[in-house]
Amino acid sequence: MIIDLTQPIRDGLPAYPGDPETRLARSAEYRRDGYNNYLLTIGMHSGTHIDGHMHMTDCTEYINEYPLDVFIGEGCLLDACGNGRIGNKPEYEQAVSEGQIVLVHTGHGAHFGEPDYYTDHPVLTLEFAEMLIRSKVKMIGVDTPSVEQYSFDIHRLLFRHKIPIIENLANLHLLRGIPRFEIIALPLNIDADSSIARVIARTIS
């Protein structure tokens, strides 16, 4: 089974406050032009995307220069629903293994597109980020617009340890009860700090 964890890209897709709006417009129409075409204007931090290390550090490595295996790996779902601040717990330590792509289900993804989605969301704590670093995970993914609010210390800490961040994930509730799954989270082959991405989970029998 394959589960899509990506927010659809549409015209007017909500953007992080201060970022440019997404514009998706038809630039050619079959009845008029004999073919269809669309023009997309989008920031790399709109919708479901991957923050690369260049985003908030002096790293000069574009996201398309990372080895592709960074973006593919066994997934681990941590249930943090109902928590505004997500700290470390013994059960999280036990669940997470080296090389995994860890997804944090807060339930906040259900509010994508609502007015307070970007201003009132759960955040990770420093102790949680340190657990990810100790565990040597490949990536961390959240169903929120950011892993924190405005200080961005956690972003920089994770980036210093080469851990990219997937933000604005969708449908994480569909992974509940699935014992094993693989995450495939591919950025565009783009010379940029970060990238919009198509993220899927594939169950492992």
Beta strands, then each sheet from edge to edge (+ up, - down):
strand 1: 2-4
strand 2: 23-28
strand 3: 37-41
strand 4: 49-51
strand 5: 72-79
strand 6: 85-86
strand 7: 101-105
strand 8: 123-124
strand 9: 139-142
strand 10: 165-167
strand 11: 181-187
strand 12: 195-203
sheet 1: 1+ 12- 4+ 10- 9- 7- 5- 11+
sheet 2: 2+ 3-
sheet 3: 6+ 8+
end
